[in-house]
Amino acid sequence: MTYKYPFSGSLISLKQAKALIADVVYEGEDRAKVLKRIGGRINYAIKRERLSVKPSGGAAEKVFDVDEFFRWAQEVPGWRALRDVKGVPFKPKSWSVTAVIEADLTPQAPNPTVTPAKVSSSHSGAMEQHDRDQVRIEELETRNAALEQENAKWRAADAEKRKKASAAGKKQKFWSK
């Protein structure tokens, strides 16, 4: 079933959001349980700072920016049906990528070649940091492997001591062979 976004404005209240999600995602389920589950997810997102509450001019109810709320809500597992709601004033994330390509495309060149532009200084700095991070990761992995071996040795020694202590505390029964 196709749903149409029923609210106007750039803000949506917690009550409106819960009702819409319940209608779209959890159609036919126990409404009270669904509203409680939705409220829990929203409150957890607020607590983890993945969703922010907007000032609402003295209203006691939580209010959210529609763009931010639906950007978050559409990524919640099981809530993908929200993407099919018509008329949601939602702007998806956008990225811009800039690349410079120098090419020799003269008619005399039978096989044109493309040469990448020079790497900017910020990019080379990032690459140097990446290389340093890779070295540090290798050092930490080596240290972790050594600690795991040491831990295994200590666990084996501890198990042996426990076994001896357990055997020493048991009495020999006269009827056993």
OpenMM code with the backbone's topology and positions (N, CA, C; nanometers):
from openmm import Vec3, app, unit

residues = "MET THR TYR LYS TYR PRO PHE SER GLY SER LEU ILE SER LEU LYS GLN ALA LYS ALA LEU ILE ALA ASP VAL VAL TYR GLU GLY GLU ASP ARG ALA LYS VAL LEU LYS ARG ILE GLY GLY ARG ILE ASN TYR ALA ILE LYS ARG GLU ARG LEU SER VAL LYS PRO SER GLY GLY ALA ALA GLU LYS VAL PHE ASP VAL ASP GLU PHE PHE ARG TRP ALA GLN GLU VAL PRO GLY TRP ARG ALA LEU ARG ASP VAL LYS GLY VAL PRO PHE LYS PRO LYS SER TRP SER VAL THR ALA VAL ILE GLU ALA ASP LEU THR PRO GLN ALA PRO ASN PRO THR VAL THR PRO ALA LYS VAL SER SER SER HIS SER GLY ALA MET GLU GLN HIS ASP ARG ASP GLN VAL ARG ILE GLU GLU LEU GLU THR ARG ASN ALA ALA LEU GLU GLN GLU ASN ALA LYS TRP ARG ALA ALA ASP ALA GLU LYS ARG LYS LYS ALA SER ALA ALA GLY LYS LYS GLN LYS PHE TRP SER LYS".split()
positions = [
    Vec3(0.0844, -0.1177, 0.0000),
    Vec3(0.0000, 0.0000, 0.0000),
    Vec3(0.0891, 0.1244, 0.0000),
    Vec3(0.0522, 0.2247, -0.0756),
    Vec3(0.1289, 0.3475, -0.0837),
    Vec3(0.0736, 0.4491, 0.0150),
    Vec3(0.1636, 0.5087, 0.0909),
    Vec3(0.1245, 0.6097, 0.1888),
    Vec3(0.1679, 0.7471, 0.1412),
    Vec3(0.0935, 0.8475, 0.1811),
    Vec3(0.1259, 0.9861, 0.1503),
    Vec3(0.1617, 1.0552, 0.2808),
    Vec3(0.2663, 1.1339, 0.2794),
    Vec3(0.3114, 1.2054, 0.3982),
    Vec3(0.2028, 1.3050, 0.4394),
    Vec3(0.1456, 1.2901, 0.5608),
    Vec3(0.0282, 1.3697, 0.5984),
    Vec3(0.0564, 1.5028, 0.6674),
    Vec3(0.1817, 1.5366, 0.6939),
    Vec3(0.2121, 1.6558, 0.7727),
    Vec3(0.2754, 1.7639, 0.6857),
    Vec3(0.2737, 1.8870, 0.7354),
    Vec3(0.3384, 1.9962, 0.6640),
    Vec3(0.4400, 2.0611, 0.7573),
    Vec3(0.5309, 2.1341, 0.7018),
    Vec3(0.6307, 2.2031, 0.7824),
    Vec3(0.7625, 2.1281, 0.7843),
    Vec3(0.8618, 2.1925, 0.8447),
    Vec3(0.9956, 2.1346, 0.8481),
    Vec3(1.0230, 2.0597, 0.9780),
    Vec3(0.9254, 2.0552, 1.0685),
    Vec3(0.9409, 1.9836, 1.1952),
    Vec3(0.8348, 1.8755, 1.2069),
    Vec3(0.8693, 1.7689, 1.2771),
    Vec3(0.7751, 1.6605, 1.3040),
    Vec3(0.7853, 1.6257, 1.4522),
    Vec3(0.6707, 1.6096, 1.5161),
    Vec3(0.6703, 1.5780, 1.6587),
    Vec3(0.6911, 1.4282, 1.6783),
    Vec3(0.7291, 1.3919, 1.7993),
    Vec3(0.7491, 1.2513, 1.8323),
    Vec3(0.6198, 1.1729, 1.8114),
    Vec3(0.5085, 1.2302, 1.8514),
    Vec3(0.3792, 1.1630, 1.8374),
    Vec3(0.3463, 1.1390, 1.6897),
    Vec3(0.3689, 1.2413, 1.6051),
    Vec3(0.3425, 1.2268, 1.4623),
    Vec3(0.4346, 1.1223, 1.3994),
    Vec3(0.5617, 1.1254, 1.4380),
    Vec3(0.6596, 1.0315, 1.3821),
    Vec3(0.6241, 0.8881, 1.4190),
    Vec3(0.5900, 0.8668, 1.5458),
    Vec3(0.5542, 0.7322, 1.5900),
    Vec3(0.4302, 0.6810, 1.5167),
    Vec3(0.3299, 0.7675, 1.4998),
    Vec3(0.2070, 0.7268, 1.4320),
    Vec3(0.2349, 0.6908, 1.2856),
    Vec3(0.3143, 0.7721, 1.2177),
    Vec3(0.3453, 0.7453, 1.0771),
    Vec3(0.4225, 0.6150, 1.0629),
    Vec3(0.5257, 0.5946, 1.1448),
    Vec3(0.6056, 0.4718, 1.1354),
    Vec3(0.5201, 0.3500, 1.1677),
    Vec3(0.4333, 0.3617, 1.2681),
    Vec3(0.3455, 0.2499, 1.3034),
    Vec3(0.2538, 0.2145, 1.1865),
    Vec3(0.1996, 0.3148, 1.1198),
    Vec3(0.1086, 0.2910, 1.0070),
    Vec3(0.1808, 0.2298, 0.8869),
    Vec3(0.3021, 0.2782, 0.8600),
    Vec3(0.3735, 0.2356, 0.7396),
    Vec3(0.4474, 0.1036, 0.7610),
    Vec3(0.5202, 0.0928, 0.8708),
    Vec3(0.6096, -0.0208, 0.8905),
    Vec3(0.5427, -0.1370, 0.9629),
    Vec3(0.4644, -0.1063, 1.0656),
    Vec3(0.4093, -0.2114, 1.1513),
    Vec3(0.2581, -0.2260, 1.1349),
    Vec3(0.2109, -0.2168, 1.0141),
    Vec3(0.0676, -0.2258, 0.9866),
    Vec3(0.0136, -0.3616, 1.0321),
    Vec3(-0.0959, -0.3593, 1.1090),
    Vec3(-0.1606, -0.4814, 1.1526),
    Vec3(-0.1092, -0.5392, 1.2828),
    Vec3(-0.0037, -0.4823, 1.3407),
    Vec3(0.0488, -0.5320, 1.4682),
    Vec3(-0.0156, -0.4555, 1.5834),
    Vec3(0.0019, -0.5078, 1.7049),
    Vec3(-0.0536, -0.4452, 1.8247),
    Vec3(0.0011, -0.3027, 1.8378),
    Vec3(-0.0875, -0.2045, 1.8284),
    Vec3(-0.0474, -0.0636, 1.8216),
    Vec3(0.0293, -0.0185, 1.9453),
    Vec3(-0.0139, -0.0564, 2.0643),
    Vec3(0.0523, -0.0119, 2.1870),
    Vec3(0.1961, -0.0626, 2.1934),
    Vec3(0.2154, -0.1883, 2.1587),
    Vec3(0.3513, -0.2448, 2.1607),
    Vec3(0.4387, -0.1800, 2.0538),
    Vec3(0.3814, -0.1572, 1.9380),
    Vec3(0.4554, -0.0959, 1.8278),
    Vec3(0.4994, 0.0456, 1.8646),
    Vec3(0.4077, 0.1250, 1.9201),
    Vec3(0.4424, 0.2625, 1.9573),
    Vec3(0.5518, 0.2649, 2.0631),
    Vec3(0.5473, 0.1709, 2.1554),
    Vec3(0.6508, 0.1629, 2.2595),
    Vec3(0.7859, 0.1260, 2.1965),
    Vec3(0.7853, 0.0306, 2.1035),
    Vec3(0.9083, -0.0110, 2.0358),
    Vec3(0.9685, 0.1041, 1.9551),
    Vec3(0.8837, 0.1755, 1.8824),
    Vec3(0.9299, 0.2889, 1.8018),
    Vec3(0.9871, 0.3977, 1.8924),
    Vec3(0.9169, 0.4292, 2.0006),
    Vec3(0.9654, 0.5298, 2.0949),
    Vec3(1.0994, 0.4913, 2.1542),
    Vec3(1.1174, 0.3633, 2.1818),
    Vec3(1.2451, 0.3162, 2.2347),
    Vec3(1.3584, 0.3359, 2.1368),
    Vec3(1.3332, 0.3053, 2.0098),
    Vec3(1.4378, 0.3253, 1.9079),
    Vec3(1.4725, 0.4720, 1.8917),
    Vec3(1.3719, 0.5570, 1.8935),
    Vec3(1.3968, 0.7003, 1.8781),
    Vec3(1.4739, 0.7530, 1.9981),
    Vec3(1.4331, 0.7157, 2.1181),
    Vec3(1.5033, 0.7618, 2.2385),
    Vec3(1.6462, 0.7107, 2.2429),
    Vec3(1.6698, 0.5876, 2.1967),
    Vec3(1.8053, 0.5345, 2.1917),
    Vec3(1.8904, 0.6153, 2.0933),
    Vec3(1.8323, 0.6522, 1.9800),
    Vec3(1.9054, 0.7332, 1.8817),
    Vec3(1.9382, 0.8709, 1.9385),
    Vec3(1.8464, 0.9273, 2.0165),
    Vec3(1.8722, 1.0570, 2.0800),
    Vec3(1.9855, 1.0423, 2.1813),
    Vec3(1.9792, 0.9366, 2.2607),
    Vec3(2.0810, 0.9122, 2.3633),
    Vec3(2.2187, 0.8943, 2.3000),
    Vec3(2.2235, 0.8256, 2.1866),
    Vec3(2.3506, 0.8013, 2.1167),
    Vec3(2.3893, 0.9163, 2.0234),
    Vec3(2.3128, 1.0241, 2.0267),
    Vec3(2.3384, 1.1453, 1.9484),
    Vec3(2.3366, 1.1194, 1.7980),
    Vec3(2.2546, 1.0265, 1.7535),
    Vec3(2.2344, 1.0035, 1.6105),
    Vec3(2.1149, 1.0834, 1.5606),
    Vec3(2.0385, 1.1365, 1.6553),
    Vec3(1.9189, 1.2132, 1.6249),
    Vec3(1.9107, 1.3245, 1.7288),
    Vec3(1.8836, 1.4465, 1.6843),
    Vec3(1.8798, 1.5582, 1.7794),
    Vec3(1.7392, 1.6163, 1.7881),
    Vec3(1.7035, 1.6550, 1.9098),
    Vec3(1.5742, 1.7162, 1.9364),
    Vec3(1.5878, 1.8654, 1.9121),
    Vec3(1.4907, 1.9227, 1.8436),
    Vec3(1.4924, 2.0660, 1.8128),
    Vec3(1.4134, 2.1417, 1.9190),
    Vec3(1.4514, 2.2660, 1.9456),
    Vec3(1.3714, 2.3474, 2.0387),
    Vec3(1.2320, 2.3686, 1.9809),
    Vec3(1.1302, 2.3501, 2.0635),
    Vec3(0.9940, 2.3550, 2.0122),
    Vec3(0.9119, 2.4698, 2.0701),
    Vec3(0.9753, 2.5680, 2.1268),
    Vec3(0.9022, 2.6844, 2.1772),
    Vec3(0.8179, 2.6554, 2.2992),
    Vec3(0.8690, 2.5747, 2.3896),
    Vec3(0.7992, 2.5506, 2.5148),
    Vec3(0.7106, 2.4280, 2.5153),
    Vec3(0.6937, 2.3603, 2.4025),
    Vec3(0.6108, 2.2403, 2.3997),
    Vec3(0.6828, 2.1281, 2.4745),
    Vec3(0.6056, 2.0471, 2.5449),
    Vec3(0.6639, 1.9394, 2.6236),
    Vec3(0.7083, 1.8226, 2.5361),
    Vec3(0.6504, 1.8101, 2.4168),
    Vec3(0.6820, 1.6963, 2.3315),
    Vec3(0.8087, 1.7222, 2.2494),
    Vec3(0.8810, 1.6158, 2.2208),
    Vec3(1.0027, 1.6249, 2.1406),
    Vec3(0.9666, 1.6539, 1.9957),
    Vec3(1.0471, 1.7380, 1.9318),
    Vec3(1.0252, 1.7771, 1.7926),
    Vec3(1.1568, 1.7577, 1.7178),
    Vec3(1.1467, 1.7095, 1.5936),
    Vec3(1.2645, 1.6802, 1.5134),
    Vec3(1.2572, 1.7516, 1.3796),
    Vec3(1.3741, 1.7805, 1.3233),
    Vec3(1.3825, 1.8309, 1.1878),
    Vec3(1.3461, 1.7153, 1.0941),
    Vec3(1.2559, 1.7388, 0.9995),
    Vec3(1.2054, 1.6318, 0.9134),
    Vec3(1.3182, 1.5672, 0.8334),
    Vec3(1.4067, 1.6478, 0.7731),
    Vec3(1.5160, 1.5930, 0.6932),
    Vec3(1.6026, 1.4991, 0.7765),
    Vec3(1.6460, 1.5481, 0.8908),
    Vec3(1.7334, 1.4688, 0.9763),
    Vec3(1.6626, 1.3420, 1.0250),
    Vec3(1.5363, 1.3577, 1.0651),
    Vec3(1.4629, 1.2435, 1.1186),
    Vec3(1.4475, 1.1328, 1.0136),
    Vec3(1.4035, 1.1691, 0.8934),
    Vec3(1.3818, 1.0665, 0.7923),
    Vec3(1.5127, 1.0119, 0.7363),
    Vec3(1.6184, 1.0915, 0.7364),
    Vec3(1.7487, 1.0392, 0.6958),
    Vec3(1.7901, 0.9290, 0.7928),
    Vec3(1.7681, 0.9534, 0.9223),
    Vec3(1.7996, 0.8518, 1.0234),
    Vec3(1.7020, 0.7340, 1.0142),
    Vec3(1.5734, 0.7610, 1.0093),
    Vec3(1.4705, 0.6565, 1.0165),
    Vec3(1.4787, 0.5595, 0.8997),
    Vec3(1.5146, 0.6069, 0.7823),
    Vec3(1.5206, 0.5192, 0.6659),
    Vec3(1.6390, 0.4229, 0.6732),
    Vec3(1.7329, 0.4489, 0.7626),
    Vec3(1.8475, 0.3606, 0.7799),
    Vec3(1.8263, 0.2603, 0.8931),
    Vec3(1.7192, 0.2753, 0.9702),
    Vec3(1.6901, 0.1821, 1.0793),
    Vec3(1.6511, 0.0474, 1.0181),
    Vec3(1.7131, -0.0614, 1.0657),
    Vec3(1.6777, -0.1928, 1.0118),
    Vec3(1.5285, -0.2204, 1.0276),
    Vec3(1.4653, -0.2615, 0.9194),
    Vec3(1.3235, -0.2925, 0.9217),
    Vec3(1.2333, -0.1752, 0.8872),
    Vec3(1.2885, -0.0568, 0.8749),
    Vec3(1.2077, 0.0622, 0.8460),
    Vec3(1.2261, 0.1103, 0.7025),
    Vec3(1.2772, 0.0276, 0.6155),
    Vec3(1.3010, 0.0682, 0.4766),
    Vec3(1.1720, 0.1051, 0.4039),
    Vec3(1.0586, 0.0587, 0.4548),
    Vec3(0.9301, 0.0922, 0.3925),
    Vec3(0.9043, 0.2422, 0.3952),
    Vec3(0.9719, 0.3140, 0.4834),
    Vec3(0.9549, 0.4603, 0.4891),
    Vec3(1.0025, 0.5277, 0.3605),
    Vec3(1.0875, 0.4615, 0.2857),
    Vec3(1.1362, 0.5186, 0.1599),
    Vec3(1.0248, 0.5280, 0.0557),
    Vec3(0.9190, 0.4486, 0.0741),
    Vec3(0.8093, 0.4471, -0.0219),
    Vec3(0.6996, 0.5481, 0.0105),
    Vec3(0.7114, 0.6209, 0.1210),
    Vec3(0.6103, 0.7204, 0.1580),
    Vec3(0.6233, 0.8387, 0.0621),
    Vec3(0.5143, 0.8716, -0.0042),
    Vec3(0.5152, 0.9803, -0.1027),
    Vec3(0.5043, 1.1155, -0.0328),
    Vec3(0.5832, 1.2097, -0.0795),
    Vec3(0.5731, 1.3460, -0.0314),
    Vec3(0.6531, 1.3780, 0.0931),
    Vec3(0.7397, 1.2873, 0.1364),
    Vec3(0.8217, 1.3156, 0.2542),
    Vec3(0.9204, 1.4263, 0.2177),
    Vec3(0.9214, 1.5350, 0.2928),
    Vec3(1.0160, 1.6429, 0.2627),
    Vec3(1.1559, 1.6059, 0.3090),
    Vec3(1.2155, 1.5123, 0.2388),
    Vec3(1.3440, 1.4563, 0.2767),
    Vec3(1.4442, 1.4784, 0.1650),
    Vec3(1.5609, 1.5232, 0.2024),
    Vec3(1.6676, 1.5424, 0.1046),
    Vec3(1.7759, 1.4392, 0.1336),
    Vec3(1.8002, 1.3452, 0.0432),
    Vec3(1.9025, 1.2446, 0.0690),
    Vec3(2.0408, 1.3083, 0.0767),
    Vec3(2.1318, 1.2378, 0.1438),
    Vec3(2.2694, 1.2857, 0.1523),
    Vec3(2.3266, 1.2973, 0.0118),
    Vec3(2.4119, 1.3961, -0.0072),
    Vec3(2.4761, 1.4088, -0.1374),
    Vec3(2.6254, 1.4292, -0.1152),
    Vec3(2.7011, 1.3830, -0.2100),
    Vec3(2.8446, 1.3958, -0.2042),
    Vec3(2.8907, 1.4605, -0.3336),
    Vec3(2.9993, 1.5340, -0.3233),
    Vec3(3.0575, 1.5881, -0.4454),
    Vec3(3.2024, 1.5415, -0.4532),
    Vec3(3.2418, 1.5007, -0.5701),
    Vec3(3.3766, 1.4519, -0.5923),
    Vec3(3.4381, 1.5362, -0.7023),
    Vec3(3.5573, 1.5849, -0.6769),
    Vec3(3.6264, 1.6657, -0.7757),
    Vec3(3.7514, 1.5912, -0.8195),
    Vec3(3.7703, 1.5783, -0.9496),
    Vec3(3.8884, 1.5124, -1.0035),
    Vec3(3.9392, 1.5938, -1.1214),
    Vec3(4.0689, 1.5941, -1.1365),
    Vec3(4.1301, 1.6634, -1.2489),
    Vec3(4.1994, 1.5587, -1.3346),
    Vec3(4.1634, 1.5544, -1.4616),
    Vec3(4.2253, 1.4593, -1.5531),
    Vec3(4.2826, 1.5394, -1.6697),
    Vec3(4.4094, 1.5153, -1.6933),
    Vec3(4.4746, 1.5790, -1.8061),
    Vec3(4.4861, 1.4736, -1.9162),
    Vec3(4.4439, 1.5086, -2.0346),
    Vec3(4.4465, 1.4107, -2.1429),
    Vec3(4.4979, 1.4752, -2.2707),
    Vec3(4.5682, 1.3947, -2.3479),
    Vec3(4.6135, 1.4375, -2.4791),
    Vec3(4.5193, 1.3739, -2.5810),
    Vec3(4.4258, 1.4524, -2.6310),
    Vec3(4.3257, 1.4002, -2.7235),
    Vec3(4.3398, 1.4625, -2.8618),
    Vec3(4.4628, 1.4858, -2.9037),
    Vec3(4.4855, 1.5436, -3.0361),
    Vec3(4.4530, 1.4391, -3.1426),
    Vec3(4.4094, 1.4841, -3.2587),
    Vec3(4.3742, 1.3877, -3.3642),
    Vec3(4.4927, 1.3044, -3.4098),
    Vec3(4.6156, 1.3535, -3.3916),
    Vec3(4.7328, 1.2800, -3.4359),
    Vec3(4.7626, 1.1613, -3.3440),
    Vec3(4.7128, 1.1627, -3.2211),
    Vec3(4.7433, 1.0551, -3.1268),
    Vec3(4.6478, 0.9382, -3.1508),
    Vec3(4.6997, 0.8249, -3.2002),
    Vec3(4.6119, 0.7110, -3.2279),
    Vec3(4.5564, 0.6483, -3.0991),
    Vec3(4.6361, 0.6463, -2.9957),
    Vec3(4.5947, 0.5919, -2.8668),
    Vec3(4.6084, 0.7015, -2.7610),
    Vec3(4.5013, 0.7738, -2.7336),
    Vec3(4.5130, 0.8815, -2.6360),
    Vec3(4.5492, 0.8263, -2.4982),
    Vec3(4.6306, 0.9024, -2.4289),
    Vec3(4.6711, 0.8607, -2.2944),
    Vec3(4.6137, 0.9589, -2.1931),
    Vec3(4.5778, 0.9061, -2.0801),
    Vec3(4.5263, 0.9895, -1.9726),
    Vec3(4.6264, 0.9827, -1.8587),
    Vec3(4.6709, 1.0993, -1.8143),
    Vec3(4.7656, 1.1037, -1.7027),
    Vec3(4.6966, 1.1723, -1.5849),
    Vec3(4.7045, 1.1128, -1.4676),
    Vec3(4.6397, 1.1747, -1.3516),
    Vec3(4.7097, 1.3037, -1.3123),
    Vec3(4.6342, 1.3933, -1.2556),
    Vec3(4.6901, 1.5195, -1.2096),
    Vec3(4.7779, 1.4942, -1.0881),
    Vec3(4.8595, 1.5915, -1.0539),
    Vec3(4.9483, 1.5776, -0.9389),
    Vec3(4.8660, 1.5699, -0.8111),
    Vec3(4.9181, 1.4949, -0.7163),
    Vec3(4.8507, 1.4782, -0.5873),
    Vec3(4.8710, 1.6048, -0.5059),
    Vec3(4.7619, 1.6540, -0.4482),
    Vec3(4.7731, 1.7755, -0.3690),
    Vec3(4.8492, 1.7472, -0.2400),
    Vec3(4.8973, 1.8505, -0.1764),
    Vec3(4.9755, 1.8342, -0.0541),
    Vec3(4.8911, 1.7750, 0.0588),
    Vec3(4.7620, 1.8091, 0.0640),
    Vec3(4.6775, 1.7531, 0.1691),
    Vec3(4.6583, 1.6034, 0.1483),
    Vec3(4.6525, 1.5628, 0.0219),
    Vec3(4.6385, 1.4205, -0.0070),
    Vec3(4.7666, 1.3457, 0.0293),
    Vec3(4.8818, 1.4038, -0.0022),
    Vec3(5.0072, 1.3360, 0.0305),
    Vec3(5.0241, 1.3281, 0.1817),
    Vec3(4.9790, 1.4294, 0.2539),
    Vec3(4.9834, 1.4239, 0.4007),
    Vec3(4.8950, 1.3138, 0.4544),
    Vec3(4.7798, 1.2973, 0.3924),
    Vec3(4.6897, 1.1899, 0.4339),
    Vec3(4.7519, 1.0539, 0.4038),
    Vec3(4.8194, 1.0428, 0.2909),
    Vec3(4.8848, 0.9163, 0.2566),
    Vec3(4.9976, 0.8843, 0.3552),
    Vec3(5.0736, 0.9868, 0.3962),
    Vec3(5.1793, 0.9643, 0.4945),
    Vec3(5.1203, 0.9191, 0.6275),
    Vec3(5.0114, 0.9811, 0.6684),
    Vec3(4.9446, 0.9407, 0.7922),
    Vec3(4.8936, 0.7975, 0.7797),
    Vec3(4.8396, 0.7636, 0.6641),
    Vec3(4.7919, 0.6274, 0.6402),
    Vec3(4.9067, 0.5277, 0.6542),
    Vec3(5.0230, 0.5602, 0.5965),
    Vec3(5.1387, 0.4715, 0.6063),
    Vec3(5.1825, 0.4549, 0.7513),
    Vec3(5.1842, 0.5658, 0.8278),
    Vec3(5.2203, 0.5579, 0.9699),
    Vec3(5.1192, 0.4714, 1.0455),
    Vec3(4.9916, 0.4881, 1.0122),
    Vec3(4.8874, 0.4082, 1.0780),
    Vec3(4.9048, 0.2600, 1.0465),
    Vec3(4.9405, 0.2281, 0.9223),
    Vec3(4.9597, 0.0876, 0.8849),
    Vec3(5.0753, 0.0257, 0.9632),
    Vec3(5.1835, 0.1007, 0.9801),
    Vec3(5.2971, 0.0512, 1.0582),
    Vec3(5.2543, 0.0279, 1.2025),
    Vec3(5.1799, 0.1205, 1.2583),
    Vec3(5.1319, 0.1078, 1.3970),
    Vec3(5.0381, -0.0120, 1.4107),
    Vec3(4.9531, -0.0345, 1.3127),
    Vec3(4.8626, -0.1496, 1.3153),
    Vec3(4.9427, -0.2796, 1.3156),
    Vec3(5.0466, -0.2875, 1.2315),
    Vec3(5.1303, -0.4076, 1.2283),
    Vec3(5.1986, -0.4302, 1.3628),
    Vec3(5.2494, -0.3221, 1.4247),
    Vec3(5.3136, -0.3337, 1.5568),
    Vec3(5.2133, -0.3855, 1.6607),
    Vec3(5.0918, -0.3305, 1.6584),
    Vec3(4.9904, -0.3716, 1.7548),
    Vec3(4.9454, -0.5159, 1.7314),
    Vec3(4.9357, -0.5575, 1.6057),
    Vec3(4.8987, -0.6962, 1.5769),
    Vec3(5.0058, -0.7928, 1.6258),
    Vec3(5.1333, -0.7564, 1.6094),
    Vec3(5.2429, -0.8394, 1.6585),
    Vec3(5.2384, -0.8485, 1.8106),
    Vec3(5.2184, -0.7353, 1.8758),
    Vec3(5.2096, -0.7311, 2.0230),
    Vec3(5.0897, -0.8120, 2.0719),
    Vec3(4.9772, -0.8025, 2.0017),
    Vec3(4.8576, -0.8765, 2.0383),
    Vec3(4.8821, -1.0272, 2.0279),
    Vec3(4.9497, -1.0715, 1.9219),
    Vec3(4.9795, -1.2140, 1.9050),
    Vec3(5.0688, -1.2640, 2.0183),
    Vec3(5.1689, -1.1831, 2.0561),
    Vec3(5.2577, -1.2223, 2.1657),
    Vec3(5.1805, -1.2321, 2.2970),
    Vec3(5.0907, -1.1373, 2.3225),
    Vec3(5.0111, -1.1405, 2.4446),
    Vec3(4.9146, -1.2588, 2.4462),
    Vec3(4.8600, -1.2943, 2.3311),
    Vec3(4.7720, -1.4107, 2.3237),
    Vec3(4.8480, -1.5384, 2.3557),
    Vec3(4.9728, -1.5506, 2.3075),
    Vec3(5.0553, -1.6679, 2.3396),
    Vec3(5.0854, -1.6719, 2.4884),
    Vec3(5.1223, -1.5588, 2.5449),
    Vec3(5.1516, -1.5521, 2.6878),
    Vec3(5.0271, -1.5874, 2.7692),
    Vec3(4.9126, -1.5373, 2.7281),
    Vec3(4.7869, -1.5670, 2.7963),
    Vec3(4.7569, -1.7164, 2.7909),
    Vec3(4.7776, -1.7787, 2.6767),
    Vec3(4.7534, -1.9224, 2.6621),
    Vec3(4.8452, -2.0010, 2.7550),
    Vec3(4.9717, -1.9576, 2.7663),
    Vec3(5.0672, -2.0247, 2.8548),
    Vec3(5.0208, -2.0150, 3.0002),
    Vec3(4.9774, -1.8952, 3.0413),
    Vec3(4.9303, -1.8769, 3.1792),
    Vec3(4.8032, -1.9561, 3.2057),
    Vec3(4.7142, -1.9632, 3.1099),
    Vec3(4.5911, -2.0421, 3.1268),
    Vec3(4.6227, -2.1907, 3.1418),
    Vec3(4.7178, -2.2394, 3.0633),
    Vec3(4.7563, -2.3801, 3.0731),
    Vec3(4.8182, -2.4089, 3.2104),
    Vec3(4.9050, -2.3202, 3.2566),
    Vec3(4.9659, -2.3385, 3.3888),
    Vec3(4.8597, -2.3339, 3.4979),
    Vec3(4.7646, -2.2426, 3.4850),
    Vec3(4.6573, -2.2326, 3.5832),
    Vec3(4.5715, -2.3584, 3.5837),
    Vec3(4.5403, -2.4113, 3.4665),
    Vec3(4.4604, -2.5337, 3.4589),
    Vec3(4.5342, -2.6500, 3.5239),
    Vec3(4.6645, -2.6585, 3.5021),
    Vec3(4.7441, -2.7655, 3.5635),
    Vec3(4.7446, -2.7530, 3.7160),
    Vec3(4.7599, -2.6308, 3.7670),
    Vec3(4.7574, -2.6096, 3.9130),
    Vec3(4.6215, -2.6456, 3.9707),
    Vec3(4.5156, -2.6098, 3.9023),
    Vec3(4.3811, -2.6430, 3.9506),
    Vec3(4.3596, -2.7946, 3.9529),
    Vec3(4.4103, -2.8613, 3.8523),
    Vec3(4.3961, -3.0061, 3.8448),
    Vec3(4.4692, -3.0729, 3.9613),
    Vec3(4.5921, -3.0278, 3.9892),
    Vec3(4.6689, -3.0840, 4.1004),
    Vec3(4.6015, -3.0548, 4.2333),
    Vec3(4.5510, -2.9317, 4.2503),
    Vec3(4.4841, -2.8952, 4.3751),
    Vec3(4.3573, -2.9764, 4.3945),
    Vec3(4.2855, -3.0010, 4.2876),
    Vec3(4.1626, -3.0795, 4.2956),
    Vec3(4.1938, -3.2236, 4.3334),
    Vec3(4.2991, -3.2807, 4.2728),
    Vec3(4.3371, -3.4188, 4.3024),
    Vec3(4.3878, -3.4321, 4.4464),
    Vec3(4.4578, -3.3323, 4.4971),
    Vec3(4.5123, -3.3378, 4.6329),
    Vec3(4.4019, -3.3299, 4.7371),
    Vec3(4.2912, -3.2666, 4.7057),
    Vec3(4.1844, -3.2499, 4.8029),
    Vec3(4.0893, -3.3670, 4.8104),
    Vec3(4.0992, -3.4623, 4.7210),
    Vec3(4.0086, -3.5774, 4.7206),
    Vec3(4.0703, -3.6934, 4.7985),
    Vec3(3.9869, -3.7630, 4.8756),
    Vec3(4.0342, -3.8776, 4.9544),
    Vec3(4.0318, -4.0023, 4.8673),
    Vec3(4.1260, -4.0914, 4.8951),
    Vec3(4.1297, -4.2188, 4.8255),
    Vec3(4.0262, -4.3111, 4.8897),
    Vec3(3.9376, -4.3680, 4.8104),
    Vec3(3.8356, -4.4565, 4.8618),
    Vec3(3.8920, -4.5976, 4.8666),
    Vec3(3.8620, -4.6697, 4.9753),
    Vec3(3.9224, -4.8010, 4.9987),
    Vec3(3.8735, -4.9058, 4.8996),
    Vec3(3.7565, -4.8913, 4.8425),
    Vec3(3.7064, -4.9954, 4.7522),
    Vec3(3.7492, -4.9721, 4.6073),
    Vec3(3.8101, -4.8579, 4.5779),
    Vec3(3.8530, -4.8328, 4.4383),
    Vec3(3.9799, -4.9087, 4.4085),
    Vec3(3.9962, -4.9466, 4.2881),
    Vec3(4.1134, -5.0255, 4.2488),
    Vec3(4.2225, -4.9395, 4.1955),
] * unit.nanometer
topology = app.Topology()
chain = topology.addChain("A")
for resn in residues:
    res = topology.addResidue(resn, chain)
    for name in ("N", "CA", "C"):
        topology.addAtom(name, app.Element.getBySymbol(name[0]), res)
